[in-house]
Amino acid sequence: MAQLMVRNLPEELVKALKQRAAKTNRSAEQEHREILTAALRGPRRRHLADVLASMPNVGEDDDFVREQVDRRG
């Protein structure tokens, strides 16, 4: 397993990391791994069916029909 050393961190950042780790009952090192994993994993992709199912019903198809206007005369 690879190791990563981060130098020159502001003391308040280290303090915030330790406080956040304590809230989740983790070590600062484990919390650091969790933060990096979440940041680099990116957002989870949703299935298309879930996205479509979450869309609200805004009317019937007939509500959105446009009449074609021929302006050529």
PDB file of N, CA, C and O in Angstrom:
ATOM      1  N   MET A   1       0.867  -1.177   0.000  1.00  0.00           N
ATOM      2  CA  MET A   1       0.000   0.000   0.000  1.00  0.00           C
ATOM      3  C   MET A   1       0.904   1.229   0.000  1.00  0.00           C
ATOM      4  O   MET A   1       1.886   1.278   0.741  1.00  0.00           O
ATOM      5  N   ALA A   2       0.581   2.208  -0.818  1.00  0.00           N
ATOM      6  CA  ALA A   2       1.368   3.434  -0.931  1.00  0.00           C
ATOM      7  C   ALA A   2       1.146   4.332   0.278  1.00  0.00           C
ATOM      8  O   ALA A   2       0.137   4.230   0.976  1.00  0.00           O
ATOM      9  N   GLN A   3       2.104   5.203   0.503  1.00  0.00           N
ATOM     10  CA  GLN A   3       1.995   6.182   1.583  1.00  0.00           C
ATOM     11  C   GLN A   3       2.070   7.579   0.997  1.00  0.00           C
ATOM     12  O   GLN A   3       2.680   7.797  -0.050  1.00  0.00           O
ATOM     13  N   LEU A   4       1.449   8.510   1.676  1.00  0.00           N
ATOM     14  CA  LEU A   4       1.425   9.894   1.237  1.00  0.00           C
ATOM     15  C   LEU A   4       1.736  10.780   2.436  1.00  0.00           C
ATOM     16  O   LEU A   4       1.106  10.663   3.487  1.00  0.00           O
ATOM     17  N   MET A   5       2.702  11.656   2.271  1.00  0.00           N
ATOM     18  CA  MET A   5       3.041  12.585   3.345  1.00  0.00           C
ATOM     19  C   MET A   5       2.686  13.995   2.876  1.00  0.00           C
ATOM     20  O   MET A   5       3.066  14.408   1.780  1.00  0.00           O
ATOM     21  N   VAL A   6       1.967  14.712   3.698  1.00  0.00           N
ATOM     22  CA  VAL A   6       1.565  16.073   3.365  1.00  0.00           C
ATOM     23  C   VAL A   6       2.287  17.009   4.317  1.00  0.00           C
ATOM     24  O   VAL A   6       2.146  16.898   5.535  1.00  0.00           O
ATOM     25  N   ARG A   7       3.054  17.926   3.763  1.00  0.00           N
ATOM     26  CA  ARG A   7       3.858  18.842   4.582  1.00  0.00           C
ATOM     27  C   ARG A   7       3.286  20.249   4.526  1.00  0.00           C
ATOM     28  O   ARG A   7       2.498  20.591   3.645  1.00  0.00           O
ATOM     29  N   ASN A   8       3.702  21.041   5.480  1.00  0.00           N
ATOM     30  CA  ASN A   8       3.397  22.477   5.533  1.00  0.00           C
ATOM     31  C   ASN A   8       1.906  22.778   5.593  1.00  0.00           C
ATOM     32  O   ASN A   8       1.422  23.693   4.926  1.00  0.00           O
ATOM     33  N   LEU A   9       1.188  22.012   6.388  1.00  0.00           N
ATOM     34  CA  LEU A   9      -0.230  22.281   6.582  1.00  0.00           C
ATOM     35  C   LEU A   9      -0.403  23.306   7.695  1.00  0.00           C
ATOM     36  O   LEU A   9       0.301  23.249   8.704  1.00  0.00           O
ATOM     37  N   PRO A  10      -1.314  24.223   7.526  1.00  0.00           N
ATOM     38  CA  PRO A  10      -1.596  25.167   8.608  1.00  0.00           C
ATOM     39  C   PRO A  10      -2.108  24.405   9.838  1.00  0.00           C
ATOM     40  O   PRO A  10      -2.845  23.426   9.716  1.00  0.00           O
ATOM     41  N   GLU A  11      -1.712  24.864  10.992  1.00  0.00           N
ATOM     42  CA  GLU A  11      -2.091  24.202  12.238  1.00  0.00           C
ATOM     43  C   GLU A  11      -3.607  24.111  12.402  1.00  0.00           C
ATOM     44  O   GLU A  11      -4.114  23.114  12.916  1.00  0.00           O
ATOM     45  N   GLU A  12      -4.338  25.150  11.967  1.00  0.00           N
ATOM     46  CA  GLU A  12      -5.795  25.118  12.113  1.00  0.00           C
ATOM     47  C   GLU A  12      -6.433  24.036  11.235  1.00  0.00           C
ATOM     48  O   GLU A  12      -7.483  23.495  11.582  1.00  0.00           O
ATOM     49  N   LEU A  13      -5.799  23.722  10.099  1.00  0.00           N
ATOM     50  CA  LEU A  13      -6.307  22.655   9.238  1.00  0.00           C
ATOM     51  C   LEU A  13      -6.125  21.296   9.907  1.00  0.00           C
ATOM     52  O   LEU A  13      -7.021  20.452   9.869  1.00  0.00           O
ATOM     53  N   VAL A  14      -4.979  21.092  10.511  1.00  0.00           N
ATOM     54  CA  VAL A  14      -4.710  19.842  11.226  1.00  0.00           C
ATOM     55  C   VAL A  14      -5.677  19.699  12.400  1.00  0.00           C
ATOM     56  O   VAL A  14      -6.197  18.613  12.656  1.00  0.00           O
ATOM     57  N   LYS A  15      -5.909  20.786  13.099  1.00  0.00           N
ATOM     58  CA  LYS A  15      -6.837  20.769  14.229  1.00  0.00           C
ATOM     59  C   LYS A  15      -8.252  20.410  13.748  1.00  0.00           C
ATOM     60  O   LYS A  15      -8.937  19.604  14.377  1.00  0.00           O
ATOM     61  N   ALA A  16      -8.682  21.009  12.638  1.00  0.00           N
ATOM     62  CA  ALA A  16     -10.006  20.721  12.082  1.00  0.00           C
ATOM     63  C   ALA A  16     -10.111  19.255  11.668  1.00  0.00           C
ATOM     64  O   ALA A  16     -11.152  18.630  11.874  1.00  0.00           O
ATOM     65  N   LEU A  17      -9.054  18.703  11.091  1.00  0.00           N
ATOM     66  CA  LEU A  17      -9.044  17.299  10.692  1.00  0.00           C
ATOM     67  C   LEU A  17      -9.196  16.401  11.916  1.00  0.00           C
ATOM     68  O   LEU A  17      -9.974  15.447  11.897  1.00  0.00           O
ATOM     69  N   LYS A  18      -8.460  16.703  12.969  1.00  0.00           N
ATOM     70  CA  LYS A  18      -8.539  15.897  14.193  1.00  0.00           C
ATOM     71  C   LYS A  18      -9.919  15.995  14.836  1.00  0.00           C
ATOM     72  O   LYS A  18     -10.431  15.002  15.352  1.00  0.00           O
ATOM     73  N   GLN A  19     -10.519  17.171  14.810  1.00  0.00           N
ATOM     74  CA  GLN A  19     -11.862  17.331  15.371  1.00  0.00           C
ATOM     75  C   GLN A  19     -12.892  16.543  14.555  1.00  0.00           C
ATOM     76  O   GLN A  19     -13.774  15.890  15.113  1.00  0.00           O
ATOM     77  N   ARG A  20     -12.764  16.615  13.241  1.00  0.00           N
ATOM     78  CA  ARG A  20     -13.681  15.872  12.378  1.00  0.00           C
ATOM     79  C   ARG A  20     -13.510  14.374  12.587  1.00  0.00           C
ATOM     80  O   ARG A  20     -14.493  13.634  12.608  1.00  0.00           O
ATOM     81  N   ALA A  21     -12.278  13.926  12.742  1.00  0.00           N
ATOM     82  CA  ALA A  21     -12.008  12.511  12.982  1.00  0.00           C
ATOM     83  C   ALA A  21     -12.613  12.062  14.309  1.00  0.00           C
ATOM     84  O   ALA A  21     -13.173  10.970  14.398  1.00  0.00           O
ATOM     85  N   ALA A  22     -12.504  12.885  15.322  1.00  0.00           N
ATOM     86  CA  ALA A  22     -13.045  12.534  16.637  1.00  0.00           C
ATOM     87  C   ALA A  22     -14.561  12.384  16.583  1.00  0.00           C
ATOM     88  O   ALA A  22     -15.122  11.526  17.265  1.00  0.00           O
ATOM     89  N   LYS A  23     -15.221  13.201  15.788  1.00  0.00           N
ATOM     90  CA  LYS A  23     -16.686  13.125  15.673  1.00  0.00           C
ATOM     91  C   LYS A  23     -17.146  11.794  15.081  1.00  0.00           C
ATOM     92  O   LYS A  23     -18.225  11.303  15.415  1.00  0.00           O
ATOM     93  N   THR A  24     -16.335  11.216  14.211  1.00  0.00           N
ATOM     94  CA  THR A  24     -16.691   9.952  13.563  1.00  0.00           C
ATOM     95  C   THR A  24     -15.960   8.771  14.199  1.00  0.00           C
ATOM     96  O   THR A  24     -16.007   7.652  13.688  1.00  0.00           O
ATOM     97  N   ASN A  25     -15.285   9.033  15.318  1.00  0.00           N
ATOM     98  CA  ASN A  25     -14.559   7.995  16.060  1.00  0.00           C
ATOM     99  C   ASN A  25     -13.482   7.323  15.206  1.00  0.00           C
ATOM    100  O   ASN A  25     -13.304   6.105  15.250  1.00  0.00           O
ATOM    101  N   ARG A  26     -12.775   8.134  14.434  1.00  0.00           N
ATOM    102  CA  ARG A  26     -11.691   7.642  13.585  1.00  0.00           C
ATOM    103  C   ARG A  26     -10.393   8.337  13.977  1.00  0.00           C
ATOM    104  O   ARG A  26     -10.388   9.352  14.674  1.00  0.00           O
ATOM    105  N   SER A  27      -9.304   7.763  13.511  1.00  0.00           N
ATOM    106  CA  SER A  27      -8.019   8.442  13.660  1.00  0.00           C
ATOM    107  C   SER A  27      -7.943   9.548  12.613  1.00  0.00           C
ATOM    108  O   SER A  27      -8.689   9.538  11.633  1.00  0.00           O
ATOM    109  N   ALA A  28      -7.040  10.496  12.825  1.00  0.00           N
ATOM    110  CA  ALA A  28      -6.861  11.568  11.842  1.00  0.00           C
ATOM    111  C   ALA A  28      -6.412  10.980  10.507  1.00  0.00           C
ATOM    112  O   ALA A  28      -6.814  11.459   9.446  1.00  0.00           O
ATOM    113  N   GLU A  29      -5.581   9.945  10.561  1.00  0.00           N
ATOM    114  CA  GLU A  29      -5.112   9.305   9.332  1.00  0.00           C
ATOM    115  C   GLU A  29      -6.266   8.656   8.567  1.00  0.00           C
ATOM    116  O   GLU A  29      -6.361   8.792   7.347  1.00  0.00           O
ATOM    117  N   GLN A  30      -7.145   7.948   9.288  1.00  0.00           N
ATOM    118  CA  GLN A  30      -8.299   7.321   8.629  1.00  0.00           C
ATOM    119  C   GLN A  30      -9.243   8.381   8.067  1.00  0.00           C
ATOM    120  O   GLN A  30      -9.777   8.215   6.970  1.00  0.00           O
ATOM    121  N   GLU A  31      -9.450   9.456   8.802  1.00  0.00           N
ATOM    122  CA  GLU A  31     -10.315  10.531   8.320  1.00  0.00           C
ATOM    123  C   GLU A  31      -9.734  11.158   7.054  1.00  0.00           C
ATOM    124  O   GLU A  31     -10.469  11.488   6.123  1.00  0.00           O
ATOM    125  N   HIS A  32      -8.431  11.315   7.027  1.00  0.00           N
ATOM    126  CA  HIS A  32      -7.741  11.856   5.846  1.00  0.00           C
ATOM    127  C   HIS A  32      -7.981  10.940   4.653  1.00  0.00           C
ATOM    128  O   HIS A  32      -8.259  11.419   3.553  1.00  0.00           O
ATOM    129  N   ARG A  33      -7.878   9.627   4.856  1.00  0.00           N
ATOM    130  CA  ARG A  33      -8.146   8.676   3.765  1.00  0.00           C
ATOM    131  C   ARG A  33      -9.589   8.792   3.276  1.00  0.00           C
ATOM    132  O   ARG A  33      -9.846   8.768   2.072  1.00  0.00           O
ATOM    133  N   GLU A  34     -10.527   8.917   4.214  1.00  0.00           N
ATOM    134  CA  GLU A  34     -11.941   9.038   3.840  1.00  0.00           C
ATOM    135  C   GLU A  34     -12.198  10.300   3.021  1.00  0.00           C
ATOM    136  O   GLU A  34     -12.937  10.264   2.037  1.00  0.00           O
ATOM    137  N   ILE A  35     -11.597  11.401   3.421  1.00  0.00           N
ATOM    138  CA  ILE A  35     -11.766  12.668   2.704  1.00  0.00           C
ATOM    139  C   ILE A  35     -11.195  12.560   1.294  1.00  0.00           C
ATOM    140  O   ILE A  35     -11.835  12.980   0.330  1.00  0.00           O
ATOM    141  N   LEU A  36     -10.000  12.004   1.170  1.00  0.00           N
ATOM    142  CA  LEU A  36      -9.390  11.844  -0.151  1.00  0.00           C
ATOM    143  C   LEU A  36     -10.214  10.921  -1.037  1.00  0.00           C
ATOM    144  O   LEU A  36     -10.411  11.202  -2.219  1.00  0.00           O
ATOM    145  N   THR A  37     -10.690   9.833  -0.475  1.00  0.00           N
ATOM    146  CA  THR A  37     -11.498   8.888  -1.250  1.00  0.00           C
ATOM    147  C   THR A  37     -12.767   9.548  -1.761  1.00  0.00           C
ATOM    148  O   THR A  37     -13.112   9.413  -2.935  1.00  0.00           O
ATOM    149  N   ALA A  38     -13.462  10.259  -0.886  1.00  0.00           N
ATOM    150  CA  ALA A  38     -14.708  10.924  -1.284  1.00  0.00           C
ATOM    151  C   ALA A  38     -14.450  11.997  -2.336  1.00  0.00           C
ATOM    152  O   ALA A  38     -15.235  12.151  -3.271  1.00  0.00           O
ATOM    153  N   ALA A  39     -13.363  12.734  -2.190  1.00  0.00           N
ATOM    154  CA  ALA A  39     -13.062  13.821  -3.124  1.00  0.00           C
ATOM    155  C   ALA A  39     -12.677  13.294  -4.503  1.00  0.00           C
ATOM    156  O   ALA A  39     -13.029  13.894  -5.518  1.00  0.00           O
ATOM    157  N   LEU A  40     -11.968  12.196  -4.542  1.00  0.00           N
ATOM    158  CA  LEU A  40     -11.459  11.693  -5.814  1.00  0.00           C
ATOM    159  C   LEU A  40     -12.381  10.686  -6.480  1.00  0.00           C
ATOM    160  O   LEU A  40     -12.240  10.417  -7.673  1.00  0.00           O
ATOM    161  N   ARG A  41     -13.307  10.135  -5.744  1.00  0.00           N
ATOM    162  CA  ARG A  41     -14.254   9.181  -6.317  1.00  0.00           C
ATOM    163  C   ARG A  41     -15.231   9.895  -7.230  1.00  0.00           C
ATOM    164  O   ARG A  41     -15.663   9.333  -8.237  1.00  0.00           O
ATOM    165  N   GLY A  42     -15.582  11.115  -6.895  1.00  0.00           N
ATOM    166  CA  GLY A  42     -16.522  11.875  -7.702  1.00  0.00           C
ATOM    167  C   GLY A  42     -17.951  11.505  -7.363  1.00  0.00           C
ATOM    168  O   GLY A  42     -18.200  10.605  -6.562  1.00  0.00           O
ATOM    169  N   PRO A  43     -18.881  12.205  -7.976  1.00  0.00           N
ATOM    170  CA  PRO A  43     -20.287  11.926  -7.677  1.00  0.00           C
ATOM    171  C   PRO A  43     -20.705  10.561  -8.219  1.00  0.00           C
ATOM    172  O   PRO A  43     -20.234  10.130  -9.271  1.00  0.00           O
ATOM    173  N   ARG A  44     -21.580   9.898  -7.503  1.00  0.00           N
ATOM    174  CA  ARG A  44     -22.101   8.625  -7.968  1.00  0.00           C
ATOM    175  C   ARG A  44     -23.058   8.861  -9.118  1.00  0.00           C
ATOM    176  O   ARG A  44     -23.884   9.772  -9.077  1.00  0.00           O
ATOM    177  N   ARG A  45     -22.943   8.038 -10.138  1.00  0.00           N
ATOM    178  CA  ARG A  45     -23.839   8.166 -11.285  1.00  0.00           C
ATOM    179  C   ARG A  45     -25.153   7.486 -10.969  1.00  0.00           C
ATOM    180  O   ARG A  45     -25.187   6.398 -10.396  1.00  0.00           O
ATOM    181  N   ARG A  46     -26.229   8.140 -11.350  1.00  0.00           N
ATOM    182  CA  ARG A  46     -27.552   7.579 -11.136  1.00  0.00           C
ATOM    183  C   ARG A  46     -27.999   6.847 -12.395  1.00  0.00           C
ATOM    184  O   ARG A  46     -27.623   7.219 -13.506  1.00  0.00           O
ATOM    185  N   HIS A  47     -28.792   5.821 -12.217  1.00  0.00           N
ATOM    186  CA  HIS A  47     -29.350   5.097 -13.352  1.00  0.00           C
ATOM    187  C   HIS A  47     -30.376   5.985 -14.055  1.00  0.00           C
ATOM    188  O   HIS A  47     -31.105   6.738 -13.410  1.00  0.00           O
ATOM    189  N   LEU A  48     -30.420   5.889 -15.362  1.00  0.00           N
ATOM    190  CA  LEU A  48     -31.352   6.693 -16.148  1.00  0.00           C
ATOM    191  C   LEU A  48     -32.791   6.476 -15.692  1.00  0.00           C
ATOM    192  O   LEU A  48     -33.569   7.427 -15.618  1.00  0.00           O
ATOM    193  N   ALA A  49     -33.145   5.245 -15.391  1.00  0.00           N
ATOM    194  CA  ALA A  49     -34.515   4.955 -14.954  1.00  0.00           C
ATOM    195  C   ALA A  49     -34.850   5.716 -13.665  1.00  0.00           C
ATOM    196  O   ALA A  49     -35.972   6.196 -13.505  1.00  0.00           O
ATOM    197  N   ASP A  50     -33.891   5.826 -12.756  1.00  0.00           N
ATOM    198  CA  ASP A  50     -34.113   6.571 -11.510  1.00  0.00           C
ATOM    199  C   ASP A  50     -34.280   8.064 -11.773  1.00  0.00           C
ATOM    200  O   ASP A  50     -35.111   8.721 -11.146  1.00  0.00           O
ATOM    201  N   VAL A  51     -33.495   8.593 -12.692  1.00  0.00           N
ATOM    202  CA  VAL A  51     -33.593  10.011 -13.038  1.00  0.00           C
ATOM    203  C   VAL A  51     -34.961  10.295 -13.663  1.00  0.00           C
ATOM    204  O   VAL A  51     -35.630  11.261 -13.298  1.00  0.00           O
ATOM    205  N   LEU A  52     -35.363   9.454 -14.595  1.00  0.00           N
ATOM    206  CA  LEU A  52     -36.653   9.647 -15.249  1.00  0.00           C
ATOM    207  C   LEU A  52     -37.814   9.502 -14.263  1.00  0.00           C
ATOM    208  O   LEU A  52     -38.792  10.247 -14.335  1.00  0.00           O
ATOM    209  N   ALA A  53     -37.703   8.549 -13.351  1.00  0.00           N
ATOM    210  CA  ALA A  53     -38.775   8.343 -12.371  1.00  0.00           C
ATOM    211  C   ALA A  53     -38.894   9.513 -11.406  1.00  0.00           C
ATOM    212  O   ALA A  53     -39.965   9.750 -10.848  1.00  0.00           O
ATOM    213  N   SER A  54     -37.817  10.235 -11.207  1.00  0.00           N
ATOM    214  CA  SER A  54     -37.840  11.354 -10.262  1.00  0.00           C
ATOM    215  C   SER A  54     -38.386  12.641 -10.878  1.00  0.00           C
ATOM    216  O   SER A  54     -38.610  13.621 -10.168  1.00  0.00           O
ATOM    217  N   MET A  55     -38.602  12.643 -12.189  1.00  0.00           N
ATOM    218  CA  MET A  55     -39.111  13.840 -12.853  1.00  0.00           C
ATOM    219  C   MET A  55     -40.589  14.010 -12.543  1.00  0.00           C
ATOM    220  O   MET A  55     -41.346  13.041 -12.608  1.00  0.00           O
ATOM    221  N   PRO A  56     -41.015  15.222 -12.209  1.00  0.00           N
ATOM    222  CA  PRO A  56     -42.426  15.423 -11.881  1.00  0.00           C
ATOM    223  C   PRO A  56     -43.309  15.354 -13.124  1.00  0.00           C
ATOM    224  O   PRO A  56     -42.867  15.630 -14.240  1.00  0.00           O
ATOM    225  N   ASN A  57     -44.551  14.983 -12.904  1.00  0.00           N
ATOM    226  CA  ASN A  57     -45.533  14.961 -13.980  1.00  0.00           C
ATOM    227  C   ASN A  57     -46.036  16.393 -14.157  1.00  0.00           C
ATOM    228  O   ASN A  57     -46.656  16.952 -13.252  1.00  0.00           O
ATOM    229  N   VAL A  58     -45.772  16.978 -15.309  1.00  0.00           N
ATOM    230  CA  VAL A  58     -46.120  18.387 -15.518  1.00  0.00           C
ATOM    231  C   VAL A  58     -47.242  18.578 -16.528  1.00  0.00           C
ATOM    232  O   VAL A  58     -47.520  19.707 -16.932  1.00  0.00           O
ATOM    233  N   GLY A  59     -47.879  17.513 -16.935  1.00  0.00           N
ATOM    234  CA  GLY A  59     -48.990  17.660 -17.868  1.00  0.00           C
ATOM    235  C   GLY A  59     -49.040  16.531 -18.869  1.00  0.00           C
ATOM    236  O   GLY A  59     -48.235  15.600 -18.839  1.00  0.00           O
ATOM    237  N   GLU A  60     -50.003  16.641 -19.750  1.00  0.00           N
ATOM    238  CA  GLU A  60     -50.177  15.652 -20.809  1.00  0.00           C
ATOM    239  C   GLU A  60     -49.411  16.098 -22.049  1.00  0.00           C
ATOM    240  O   GLU A  60     -49.076  17.274 -22.191  1.00  0.00           O
ATOM    241  N   ASP A  61     -49.141  15.165 -22.933  1.00  0.00           N
ATOM    242  CA  ASP A  61     -48.422  15.493 -24.161  1.00  0.00           C
ATOM    243  C   ASP A  61     -49.155  16.568 -24.969  1.00  0.00           C
ATOM    244  O   ASP A  61     -48.525  17.435 -25.575  1.00  0.00           O
ATOM    245  N   ASP A  62     -50.487  16.503 -24.972  1.00  0.00           N
ATOM    246  CA  ASP A  62     -51.276  17.481 -25.734  1.00  0.00           C
ATOM    247  C   ASP A  62     -51.085  18.916 -25.224  1.00  0.00           C
ATOM    248  O   ASP A  62     -51.289  19.876 -25.966  1.00  0.00           O
ATOM    249  N   ASP A  63     -50.696  19.050 -23.963  1.00  0.00           N
ATOM    250  CA  ASP A  63     -50.468  20.383 -23.397  1.00  0.00           C
ATOM    251  C   ASP A  63     -49.266  21.082 -24.041  1.00  0.00           C
ATOM    252  O   ASP A  63     -49.121  22.300 -23.933  1.00  0.00           O
ATOM    253  N   PHE A  64     -48.422  20.320 -24.698  1.00  0.00           N
ATOM    254  CA  PHE A  64     -47.181  20.873 -25.224  1.00  0.00           C
ATOM    255  C   PHE A  64     -47.124  20.883 -26.750  1.00  0.00           C
ATOM    256  O   PHE A  64     -46.065  21.134 -27.325  1.00  0.00           O
ATOM    257  N   VAL A  65     -48.226  20.621 -27.397  1.00  0.00           N
ATOM    258  CA  VAL A  65     -48.276  20.607 -28.859  1.00  0.00           C
ATOM    259  C   VAL A  65     -48.233  22.041 -29.372  1.00  0.00           C
ATOM    260  O   VAL A  65     -48.947  22.912 -28.876  1.00  0.00           O
ATOM    261  N   ARG A  66     -47.383  22.274 -30.376  1.00  0.00           N
ATOM    262  CA  ARG A  66     -47.287  23.583 -30.995  1.00  0.00           C
ATOM    263  C   ARG A  66     -47.918  23.520 -32.372  1.00  0.00           C
ATOM    264  O   ARG A  66     -47.685  22.572 -33.122  1.00  0.00           O
ATOM    265  N   GLU A  67     -48.700  24.507 -32.703  1.00  0.00           N
ATOM    266  CA  GLU A  67     -49.285  24.554 -34.028  1.00  0.00           C
ATOM    267  C   GLU A  67     -48.256  25.130 -34.979  1.00  0.00           C
ATOM    268  O   GLU A  67     -47.596  26.123 -34.673  1.00  0.00           O
ATOM    269  N   GLN A  68     -48.127  24.501 -36.129  1.00  0.00           N
ATOM    270  CA  GLN A  68     -47.199  24.970 -37.148  1.00  0.00           C
ATOM    271  C   GLN A  68     -47.829  26.126 -37.902  1.00  0.00           C
ATOM    272  O   GLN A  68     -48.937  25.994 -38.421  1.00  0.00           O
ATOM    273  N   VAL A  69     -47.163  27.223 -37.969  1.00  0.00           N
ATOM    274  CA  VAL A  69     -47.666  28.396 -38.686  1.00  0.00           C
ATOM    275  C   VAL A  69     -46.794  28.571 -39.927  1.00  0.00           C
ATOM    276  O   VAL A  69     -45.575  28.715 -39.828  1.00  0.00           O
ATOM    277  N   ASP A  70     -47.431  28.556 -41.085  1.00  0.00           N
ATOM    278  CA  ASP A  70     -46.712  28.728 -42.339  1.00  0.00           C
ATOM    279  C   ASP A  70     -46.784  30.200 -42.725  1.00  0.00           C
ATOM    280  O   ASP A  70     -47.857  30.693 -43.074  1.00  0.00           O
ATOM    281  N   ARG A  71     -45.676  30.899 -42.669  1.00  0.00           N
ATOM    282  CA  ARG A  71     -45.669  32.343 -42.927  1.00  0.00           C
ATOM    283  C   ARG A  71     -45.208  32.667 -44.363  1.00  0.00           C
ATOM    284  O   ARG A  71     -44.993  33.828 -44.712  1.00  0.00           O
ATOM    285  N   ARG A  72     -45.065  31.639 -45.162  1.00  0.00           N
ATOM    286  CA  ARG A  72     -44.593  31.893 -46.525  1.00  0.00           C
ATOM    287  C   ARG A  72     -45.682  32.418 -47.416  1.00  0.00           C
ATOM    288  O   ARG A  72     -45.399  32.893 -48.516  1.00  0.00           O
ATOM    289  N   GLY A  73     -46.912  32.348 -46.981  1.00  0.00           N
ATOM    290  CA  GLY A  73     -47.967  33.006 -47.676  1.00  0.00           C
ATOM    291  C   GLY A  73     -48.827  32.287 -48.570  1.00  0.00           C
ATOM    292  O   GLY A  73     -49.733  32.875 -49.161  1.00  0.00           O
TER     293      GLY A  73
END
